[in-house]
Amino acid sequence: MSRDYRGRRIVVYPSYFDSNRSRREGRRVPLSQSIPNPRIEEIVKTCERLGLNPEVEPNKTYPRDILSPSRIIVDKKESKLKTLILIASELKKQYKKK
């Protein structure tokens, strides 16, 4: 991610929303807002729906989970945590519909 985006965009990893992970293992949202094994495609569609302009970087891994193959860069709404919770709540709604 370019330094030109500093303060306007954030990096999002699928592990942030994974209910199978603990906070220590990299989950960033509350357990009540997380889903099991979120996929990149699901997160990208959710971010598009929310108007966050997602951009996938396929060969970047999460330092706490080197097996996670990619990351997403999205526009920031308010703080990083509030943006993550916004994405998580929308992911949770889609997960319940399945």
ABEGO torsion letter per residue (X at the ends): XBAAABGABBBBBAAAABAABBAAAGBABBAAABBBGBBAAAAAAAAAAAGAGBBBBAABBBAABAABABBBBBBBBEBAAAAAAAAAAAAAAAAAAX
